[in-house]
Amino acid sequence: MAAHRVQGINFPLLSLMEQDGLNLQIQQNQGSVELDRSLRNRYRHDIEFDALYIDLDDTLILNGEVHLEALKLIFQCINAKKPVTLLTRHALDIEKTLQQHRLHGLFDRVVHITDGSMKWSRCRFDSELTG
């Protein structure tokens, strides 16, 4: 019924009109309609954090496009005045990639790991964030 509503067919109204014995003619909007009715998990929690560290490849940029849910998280942190660090092993010119995807200037810090070190070792924790 939801897909037909987008095409201009109002089944509840049609039922009432049919009940009244009106002569009906359905005029459907042209074009195709795709309906996605997926079940999404949403959570509310009390986990607190002081900073966001996010990866570029396969997290913020997925299949060559900016992942909107990751971008939403970044802006939630920006709005909450939490620092956002891009932490990546990106193989290409990182500044060029950020500019191509209109992400340049979005991060408080960009850590481009080129020495093979572990990502977690490049994160600044509590004492560095507060002092």
C-alpha positions in Angstrom: 0.0 0.0 0.0 2.9 2.4 0.8 4.4 1.9 -2.7 1.0 2.5 -4.4 0.5 5.7 -2.3 3.7 7.2 -3.8 2.2 6.4 -7.2 -0.9 8.5 -6.3 -3.3 5.7 -5.3 -5.0 6.3 -1.9 -6.6 3.0 -1.0 -8.5 4.3 2.1 -10.1 7.2 0.0 -10.8 4.8 -2.8 -12.6 2.5 -0.4 -14.8 5.3 0.8 -15.6 6.5 -2.7 -16.4 3.0 -3.8 -18.7 2.6 -0.7 -20.6 5.7 -1.9 -21.0 4.1 -5.3 -19.0 6.7 -7.2 -17.8 6.0 -10.6 -14.0 5.6 -10.2 -11.1 5.9 -12.5 -7.6 5.5 -11.2 -4.9 7.7 -12.6 -1.6 6.4 -11.6 1.6 8.5 -11.5 4.2 7.3 -14.1 7.6 6.1 -13.1 9.0 3.3 -11.0 9.0 3.2 -7.2 11.3 1.3 -5.0 10.3 0.9 -1.4 12.8 0.0 1.3 11.3 -1.1 4.6 14.3 -2.4 6.5 14.5 -2.9 10.2 17.2 -0.7 11.7 18.7 -1.0 15.1 18.9 2.2 17.1 20.4 2.6 20.5 20.4 5.1 23.3 23.2 4.5 25.8 25.1 6.2 28.5 28.6 5.5 27.3 30.7 8.6 27.5 33.7 9.5 25.4 35.9 12.6 25.1 37.1 12.3 21.5 36.4 10.5 18.2 39.0 8.6 16.2 37.8 7.5 12.8 39.4 5.7 9.9 39.2 7.0 6.3 39.2 3.9 4.1 36.3 1.5 4.4 34.8 3.6 7.2 34.4 7.2 6.2 34.8 6.5 2.5 33.1 3.3 1.5 33.0 2.1 -2.1 34.3 5.5 -3.3 31.6 7.5 -1.6 31.3 9.3 1.8 29.5 7.1 4.2 26.7 9.3 5.5 26.2 7.6 8.9 29.9 8.0 9.7 29.6 11.7 8.6 26.6 12.1 10.9 28.6 10.8 13.8 31.4 13.2 13.0 29.0 16.2 13.1 27.4 14.9 16.3 30.9 15.1 17.9 31.6 18.5 16.4 28.3 19.8 17.8 29.2 18.4 21.2 32.6 20.1 21.0 34.5 16.8 21.0 37.7 16.6 19.0 37.6 14.5 15.9 40.8 12.8 14.6 41.2 11.1 11.3 43.4 8.1 11.8 44.4 6.4 8.6 46.9 4.3 6.6 45.5 5.7 3.3 47.9 4.8 0.5 47.3 7.9 -1.7 47.7 11.7 -1.1 45.4 12.2 1.9 44.9 15.9 1.4 43.9 15.3 -2.2 41.5 12.5 -1.2 39.9 14.7 1.5 39.4 17.5 -1.0 37.9 15.2 -3.7 35.3 14.1 -1.2 34.8 17.6 0.3 36.1 16.5 3.7 39.1 18.8 3.9 39.1 20.9 7.0 36.6 18.7 8.8 39.0 17.2 11.4 40.8 18.7 14.4 43.8 16.4 13.6 44.8 14.1 10.7 47.1 11.2 11.6 48.5 9.6 8.5 50.3 6.4 9.5 53.0 5.5 7.1 55.5 3.7 9.3 53.5 0.5 9.9 52.7 1.3 13.6 49.5 0.2 15.1 46.6 2.7 14.9 45.8 2.5 18.6 49.4 3.6 19.5 48.7 6.9 17.7 45.7 7.8 19.8 46.0 10.4 22.6 44.1 9.4 25.7 42.7 11.1 28.8 45.7 13.1 30.1 46.5 14.4 26.6 42.9 15.4 25.9 42.4 17.3 29.1 45.8 18.9 29.6 
